[in-house]
Amino acid sequence: MPRFRPQVAPKNHRLRNATRLHEANFIKLQRVIPSIRSITERLSYRGKNESTLSVDVLEKSKYTTTFLLLLQQHDQQCWLPALRMKIRIYHDANVAEVLSFQNHHRLHSRYDYPNPQMYHRNEKWQLNSFLGDWLDFCLRNNFTFKDRIQPIDV
């Protein structure tokens, strides 16, 4: 009689939980923008190498804030287009979710493949994962707003 051995899920499979990803992104956003719960107007931060990180609040309610996160390179020889991501944070649940990326809106959690827009099967997961990577980049390069944020008119 064969012995039953429970199979342990691979580490990368365990990390594919969307809620964990949204929670991790919320924590990182709080580190990049410490007063994220209370922002009401446009914020800008100019970093080294002529890069600008901007946060534009689009909608604010009791439990959510929707904003546009924009990273622009002002270098003359820059090959990378400005990165723009619309994000909604849920204050009561402490999660952050990507709503749009580079003006692609209404993303579904699953797509058939191939599809006319050539989205990945798990496009929404990939964008939320990219947000985490982007926030890691901001933290590594000190693109963080200080505890006391001063809005800058651009």
C-alpha positions in Angstrom: 0.0 0.0 0.0 1.5 3.3 -1.0 2.2 5.9 1.7 0.5 9.2 1.4 2.8 12.2 1.5 1.4 15.7 1.7 2.9 17.9 -1.0 4.2 21.2 0.2 3.3 24.0 -2.2 6.3 25.6 -3.8 7.3 29.0 -2.3 6.4 31.0 -5.4 3.0 29.4 -5.6 2.3 30.4 -1.9 3.2 34.0 -2.8 0.6 34.2 -5.6 -2.1 35.1 -3.1 -3.5 38.4 -4.4 -4.5 39.6 -1.0 -1.0 39.2 0.3 0.3 41.1 -2.7 -2.2 44.0 -2.2 -1.3 44.2 1.5 2.5 44.2 0.8 2.0 47.0 -1.8 0.0 49.0 0.8 2.9 48.7 3.3 5.4 49.8 0.7 3.2 52.7 -0.3 3.1 53.8 3.3 6.9 53.8 3.3 7.1 55.8 0.1 4.3 58.2 1.1 4.1 58.1 4.9 1.0 60.3 5.1 -0.8 58.5 2.3 -4.1 58.4 4.3 -4.3 62.2 4.6 -3.1 63.5 1.2 -5.5 65.7 -0.7 -3.5 67.5 -3.3 -0.7 66.9 -5.8 2.7 66.0 -4.5 6.0 66.0 -6.3 9.4 64.8 -5.5 12.4 65.5 -7.7 15.1 62.9 -7.2 18.6 62.4 -8.5 19.2 61.9 -12.2 16.4 64.4 -13.0 13.6 62.0 -12.1 10.2 63.2 -10.8 7.8 61.1 -8.7 4.3 62.7 -8.6 1.2 61.7 -6.8 -2.1 63.2 -8.0 -5.2 62.5 -5.8 -8.1 61.7 -8.1 -10.8 60.7 -5.6 -11.0 60.6 -1.9 -13.7 59.1 0.3 -14.0 57.9 3.9 -12.6 54.4 3.1 -10.7 54.8 -0.1 -8.3 57.1 -1.9 -7.6 56.8 -5.7 -4.5 58.5 -7.0 -2.2 58.6 -10.0 1.4 57.6 -9.4 3.7 59.0 -12.1 7.4 58.6 -12.5 9.1 60.7 -15.2 12.6 60.8 -16.4 13.7 64.3 -17.6 17.0 63.1 -19.1 17.4 64.1 -22.7 18.6 60.6 -23.7 15.9 58.8 -21.8 14.5 55.8 -23.6 11.9 54.9 -20.9 8.5 56.5 -21.2 6.9 58.0 -18.1 5.4 55.3 -15.9 1.8 56.0 -14.9 -0.3 53.9 -12.7 -3.8 54.6 -11.2 -4.0 53.0 -7.8 -6.8 52.7 -5.2 -6.0 52.2 -1.6 -8.6 50.8 0.9 -7.9 52.4 4.3 -10.1 50.0 6.2 -8.6 46.8 4.7 -5.0 48.2 4.3 -4.7 47.1 0.7 -3.6 48.8 -2.5 -4.8 47.7 -6.0 -3.8 48.8 -9.5 -6.8 50.1 -11.5 -5.0 51.1 -14.6 -1.5 51.1 -16.1 -0.3 53.4 -19.0 -4.0 54.3 -19.7 -5.2 50.7 -19.9 -8.4 50.6 -17.8 -10.8 48.0 -16.5 -8.5 45.1 -16.2 -9.8 41.6 -15.6 -8.2 39.2 -13.3 -8.1 36.5 -16.0 -7.9 36.6 -19.8 -8.1 34.0 -22.5 -4.9 33.7 -24.4 -4.3 34.9 -27.1 -6.6 37.9 -26.9 -7.0 41.0 -29.1 -5.2 43.3 -26.6 -2.4 40.7 -26.1 -2.8 40.9 -22.3 -1.2 38.1 -20.3 -3.5 35.5 -18.8 -2.9 37.0 -15.4 -2.5 40.7 -16.4 -3.9 42.2 -13.2 -1.6 40.0 -11.0 1.3 41.1 -13.1 0.5 44.8 -12.8 0.1 44.6 -9.0 3.4 42.7 -8.9 5.0 45.4 -11.0 3.7 48.0 -8.6 5.5 46.2 -5.8 8.7 46.2 -7.9 8.3 49.8 -8.7 7.8 50.7 -5.0 10.9 48.7 -4.2 12.8 50.8 -6.8 11.5 54.0 -5.2 12.6 52.8 -1.7 16.1 51.8 -3.0 16.6 55.1 -4.7 15.2 57.2 -1.8 12.2 58.4 -3.9 10.3 58.8 -0.7 8.2 61.7 0.7 9.2 62.9 4.1 6.9 62.7 7.2 5.9 66.3 6.6 4.9 66.6 2.9 5.0 69.9 1.1 3.1 70.0 -2.1 5.0 71.3 -5.1 3.4 73.1 -8.0 4.8 71.6 -11.2 
